[in-house]
Amino acid sequence: MPLTFTLDPAVTPALRDGILGLWADVTDAGGAVGFVAPANRAEIRPELVRHFAQMTEGRTRLLVGHDEAGEVVAAAFLTRNTHRLMTHWLWLYTVMVHPRHQGRGHGRDLLAAAADAARGMEGIEAVRLTCRGGLGLERFYGSCGYKEVGRVPDAIRVAPGDDRDDIIMLLPLR
């Protein structure tokens, strides 16, 4: 079943809890979403609150995917660049699809919906994201039209002795 995507949904307790649960489940499944397993919701919550604060300031927009039961199973945050010379592109952060929904094309659908949302934002010409090396994410994003434009070796320390590249990807929208 296809997901239903909503840009800028109302932030309700159910949505907040759904995204928090999604973030924890993706983390526990080994997803590269800013934390490492085992997920600690108390550590994730402040990061989610920061995203919500940026939303109220108008700097960040939320894209959420719901399954046929109405459960939050995908999400991504689109954040405007605040540097005055770089306002023509935005960041895509915390791109997540629930592990039980992976392998069905929902990640591609989420990225396509995010690109459509970015195209609808005045002055935005590209989407930029970073991903953690060692998981093949750059191949996935590349298959969705993103190009690798930079790499910082060993910039992400997942654990002592486990450093990964920080890979910068860009999707031109024109």
Disulfide bonds with the S-S distance in Angstrom:
none
